[in-house]
Every structure is written in C-alpha cells, then in structure tokens.
Amino acid sequence: MTCTRFRILPLNIFNAPIIPNIENNALRQQLEQIIDQKTKPIGALGRLETLALQLGMIQGTLTPKIEQPQIRVFAADHGLTKHGTSAYPSAVTAQMVYNFLQGGAAINVLARQHNIELKVVDAGVDADFSNSPFKDHPQLLDYKIRHGSRDALTEAAMTEVECLAALESGMNVVKNMAGNLLIVGEMGIGNTSAASLLLARLGDLSIADCIGRGTGLDDAGLQHKANILTQVLERHREAQVPFDVLAALGGLEIAMMAGALMQAASERRILLIDGFIASSALLVAERLAPGVAQYAIFAHHSVEPGHAHLLKLLNAKPLLDMGMRLGEGSGAALAYPLLQSACAIINEMASFSDAGISEQSK
C-alpha cells in the first residue's frame, strides 16, 4: 500500500487516502487460468480477455461484476477565459448544466441507454443555481467553492485553501455514492487550457505539445491560446510540486475530479476514464496519491493533441478511438458495455471441462 501526505499548509493538512495495491500474483494466475480455459483458443477474445483480468485484479476477485455504475459531471468556470482562450463564452457552462438537468446532453442520452446514474456537481460555476428553477433538482449536487477559478495569468487559479476544499469535496462526492464504478465527466468553458497547463508542467512538456482547439478555435485563436498559456506557465514557474501545480494552474472541477478519483481508488472502485480533461485529473490524482492509476480503465483516445501525451505518461492503452473530443464523460459511457461484456465472459462462458470439449493439444 502507498500513501502520500501533502506538505503542511498554513491553515490545513490534507491527507491523501490510502490506495491499496491491486497486484496479487496468486490471483493473477488464477484469473489467467480461468480465462484461458474458456471455450476458445487462448487469446482469441483479444483485449476483452485482458479487460476481464484487469477487472478481476481491481476488485480482488475471480468473479468481477459491475454494480450501480455512476457518472458525476463536475462543472466549473475558469477565470482565464477572460483572455480569449476559448471559442465559447463562459456563460455556456451554466447553460450546459441546465441542459444536463433537462436530460438533453450527449452524456444524458448515453447514461439513459446504459442505465448509469448521472448527477451534476457544481464545483464552481459562475452562476447562482439557488435562484433558478433547478435549485432543488435531485441531479444537482452543490459543492461550489467559488464562482469560477481565478485568473491564472495574474494569480493562482485557486488559493491553497480553495484547492484543498475542492479535493476534499471530490472525495466527499464519492463517499456519498453508491456502486463500484465511477465515470468522472466535466463541463467548463476553458478547461482544456487548465488541463494543458497541468500536462505541460507535470509532464515537462512544451505548451505547444499540449494544446488543441478545444471547443473549436481557429488558427489565430490557437496561437493566441498558446501565447497566453505560455505566459501563465512563466507566471507560475515556481509551482513545481503537484499540489502547488494544481492550485496555480488547474480548475475547480479538475481538482474536485482528482479528489473523487483518489477516494474511489481507495475504495477499490473501477475508474472508467474519459478523455483529455478526465485524464489530466487522473494524472494529478496519481501524482498526489501514487497507485490511483492502477484502478483506471481508459475508455477512448481523444483527438485533443495533449491526450496522447497523457496516455503515454499514464502508460495507458484506451479501448476505443472514435475521434471524439466532447468530454462530459461521453467516451467513457460509450465504452462501458465492453466492461459489462468482459464480466459476462469470465462469469458466464463455459470452460472446456464444463462443455466437454477437448482442449488444445499440448
């Protein structure tokens, strides 16, 4: 088992949860034997077999199963957007939250299709939902830290206290959650900039390798974004340890997602990881609490350029490559049935001895 402790801060101490090590040689050998003895040539089901093995290792069982899968879409605004780093105005964040609560977004459709419970977490949207028709909506969870992160070009995106609060709030979201599988989605105009900044600093990469068009920037917009983010990195060049990097460069929803992922891994939940933003939150979580990534299954390869670098840093091989870049958890919801199939294969498919079929000749 591994455990990470943040350095002592002026007002608080944050203890990252203990992350159990999933590696168990005896269990791995038993799972491999069970999978190899199914009525098929060894390896014939390809990645479905390795997925079944991974699920068994995560859950520490020979009979992995998924119960009450959950999607939590974390929403927040970003102060940096005032510098024109996004193709859409910040008001779209709140408008999309309303769309989620009315069931009209892509993630709503996919969640309904696959019977996955979805809730929206207000991590820091620049809107007051308490004065809206949705103030008591059962799918809206109020964990708002503040109305959007600060302008990272002039100050840290979050103070230390705000960053700690976001991490702890993410943990609390999971503590109050049913089921054994978590998909973290996000909504936040400007969050590809925050994710790119985190990747550049934590991955020691140039900002040019990390940025993409986000919600649809043209060439001039992309160059402007690169210029602004380069200035942000220089402004916070002294932020190097993971917590300081998150506070200086991240966003409220990304910090809350990182907290949720750490807590979920500590409870041995399956982490079905979406695209660029979710992967950046996982990178943060892994740096704060090493071992979290053991619990991650990567759903798809986003077309955001930085995602390829994140996948490499996390030693990840995603299940799908659909040319997607929506976020919200949509790619993870799309990949979810593959996990159901992997569980069904290991639990329901006959072995050679069960079926009275001769095995491969030695």
N, C-alpha and C positions, 0 to 999 in steps of 0.2 A: 504494500500500500504506500501511496505517496501523499504528502500533504504540504501545501505551500502557505506561508504566512506573509501577508503584506508587511512592509516596514511600518513602524509605529508612526501614526499621523497625529497632528496636534490635537484633534478632537475625538478620535475614534481609532479602533483597531479592527480590521476586517480579517476574519479567519476564513480562508477558502475551505470548502468542505473536503473531507477525506474521500479520495477517489479509489475504490477497490481495483486491484489489478485483475484483469479478466483471465490472464494466462494460467492455464492448468493443463499440463502435458497429458495427464491421465484422461481428463475429459476430452481434450482434443482428439486423442487416439480413438476413444470410444465413438465420438461423433463421426470421425472419418470412416471407421469400420461400418457403422450403421448406414452411412450414405453410400459407401462402396458396395454394400450387399443388397441394395435395392435392385429391382429387376430392370437392369440397364447395363450397358458397358460402362466401365469406370470412367468417369469424367464426361459422359455423354450429355449431361444436362448443363455442362459448362459452368457459367457463373452462378446459376441457380444453386448448384451444389456448394460453392464457396460461400454464398449468401446464407444458406441453411447452417453451415458450420459457424459462420460469424454470429448469427442469431443465438445459436446454442451456447457459444462462448460468452456472449454478453450476458445472457440470462443465467448462465451456470447450470444448464440442464440439458438432458438428452431429448427433451420434448419441448422445444421453444414454441411459444404462442403469443399472439398479439391480443391484448385486451384493452378495450376502450381507448383507442388512439385519439390523440388530442392535437389540435392546431391552436397556437397562440400567435396572433398577428400583433406585433409591437409597433406602435405608431408614435412618431415624434417629428418635430420640425428642427431645422438647422439654421443657426444664425448666419452661417457663411453664405447662404443663398442670396443675401443682400448684394453680393458682389457679382451676381450673374453667372453662377457656376452651374445652373440647371436651366433646361429648356422650359420648365413649367414654374409658375409662381407657387409660393409656399401655401397659399390658400387651398391648393389641391389636396394637401394632406388631410385636412379636416373633411373636405368634400368626399374623399375616398373612404374615410371612416364611416360617414353616413351611408355610402354605397355598400360597405361591408355589412352594416347593421340592417340594411334593407335586403340583403341577400343577393346583390346584383353583380358582385365582382367575380373574376375567374376563380379565385380560391373558394368562394361560396359554392359555385357550381361543382367543383371537384370534391369539396368536402361533403356535399349532399350525395354526390354519386357514390362515394366510397364509405359513407356513413361514419365520418370523422367529426367529432365535436369541434366546433370553432368558436373561439372567443377573441375579442379585440382588446388589447391592453393599451390604454392611454399612458404612454411613458412620458410624453412631453409635447403634445400637440398644442400649437398656438391658437387654441380656441377653447371656449368655456362650454363644455357639454352639459354642465349642470343647468344651463338656461336654454337647453334645446329640447325638442320633443323626445330625444333619445336618452334623457338623463337617467332614467331607471331601466334602461334596456338590459335584459338579462345577459346579453352577449358582450356588454361593455364593462370592462374592469378598470377602475380608476386608480392608477398608481402614478399619476402625474407628479413629476419632480419640479418642473417649472415650464413656462410657456416657450418651449424651444430651447435648444442649446445656445450658448453664447457665440459670438463672432470669433472664430478661431484665428482670424487674421490679426486681431488686436488683443486677445486674451485667450486663456484656456477655454475650450468648449464647455467644460464643466469644472467647477471647483472640486477640491478633494472630497468635501462633504457631499456634494451632489453626485459625484461619481460613485462613492460608497453607497449612497442611498439607492442609486439605480441598480447596482449589483445586488444589493440585499433585497430590493423589491423583486427583481427577477427570480431570485431564489424563493421568495415567498409565493410568487405565482405558481411555481411548481409544487411547493409543499401543500398547496390547497387544490391540487389537480388529481383527478382520477387517472387510471390507466397505466400502461407500461411503455408507451411510445409517444415521443414528443416531436412535433414539427414546429420549428420557430419560423414564422414569416415576418415581414416588416412592411411598413408604409411610411415613407418620409422623404419628401422632396429634398434633394441634396445629400441623401445618404450614400450614394455612390462616391461622392467626394470624400466623406468621412472614412468609408471603407478603403478607398485608395490611399489615403493618408496613413491609416493604420498599417496597411500592407507594405507601403514604402518604408516606413520606419521599422516595423517588426521584422520585415523580410530583407532589409538592407537592399532595397531596390530603388531605381530612379523612378520619379513620379511618372515619367513618360511610359514606363513599362506597366504601370498600374491603372491608368485612367482609360475610360471609354466614353462613349457618347451618352451614357446614362439614359435619360428619357428621350433623347433624340437631338443632341447638339449637332450643329453643322460644323464644318472645318474651322471656321473662325471661332465659334463657340468653344470647340475642343481646345484650341490653342490658348484661348483666354482662361479656360479652366486650368490648364497646365501651368500657366503663369501664376495664377492666384494660389494654387496648391503648393507650388514651389516656394512662394513667399511664406506660406503658413508653416511649411517644414523648417524654413530658416528661422522663423519667429520662435519656434519651439524646439530649437536644435538641442537644448539641454535635457529635454524629456527623452529618456532612453529606457528606463525600467518599465515593464509592461503596464503597471498601474498608472504611472505618470503619462505614458503614451496615450492610454485610453482617455484619461481626463483631459489632456491637452488637445487631442486630435479627433476623438471619437464623437459619438452621439448618444443621446439618452436611450434611444431604442436599442442601439448596438450594445451598450453597457448592460441594459436590462436583459437582453438576449444572452449575453455572456454569463450573467448570473444564473439565468434559467438553465442553461446548458450544464454549468457546473453542478447545480443542485440535482438535475436529472441524472447525470452520470453517477453522482454519489449514491443515488437510489437504484442504480443498475437499470435505468430505463434506456430503451433504444432511442438514439438520436438520429432521426432521418433528416439529413441536412440538405437544404435547398441550394441556392446559387451563391452569387458573389457576396451579398451582404451577410447572409447567414454564415457563410464560410469565414468571413472576416471576424464575426463574433466568436466562432469556434476557435480561430487562431488565438484571439485574446484569451478565451477561457483556458485553452491548453497552456498558454504561457503563464497564466496565473495559478492554475491547478493542473500540473502535468499528469496526464493519464485520461483526461476527458475525451480525447480523440479516439481512444480505444472503443468507445461506445457509439461512434459515428459511422453511419452508412450514408454515403454520398449519392444523392439522387440523380443529379444531372450535371452536365458541363455547360455552364452559362457562356453565352457569346461575349460577355464583358471581358475584355482582354486580361484584366487582372486576375480573373478566376483561375486561369491556367497556372499562374504563379502560386496562388493559394493552394491549389490541389497538389502541386509539387511540394510545397512546404509541409503539407499535412500528410504526404505520402498516400494520397487518395486516388482511387480509381472509380469514377462515378458510373452509375448503372445506365444512364441514358445520355444521349446527345441529340437534343431536339431543336437546337437553335433558339432556345428561349432566353429571355432576359427580363421577365416581368417582375420577379420577386413574389412577395405575398406568401411564399410557401408553395407556390403553384407547381413547381417542378418536383418537389418532394411528394405532394399529393398525387401527382401523376405516376410516380414510381412506386407508391405504396402497395399496389396489388402484387408487385413482384415479391415483396416480403411475405404477403399472405400465401403466395404460391410456394415459396421456399419452406414455410412452416408446414404447409399441407403435404409437400413431398416427403419430408422427414418423418411426419407423424402418420400419414395415411398410405403411402405407397408400399406395396408388398415387397418383402425380401425374397431372394431366390428360394430359401428354405420354406417360407410361408406359401409360396406359389407352386412348389415342387418343380422348379425349373433348374436345369443344370447350370452351374456357374462356368465361367471361362476356364478353359484348360490351362493348367499351370505350365 
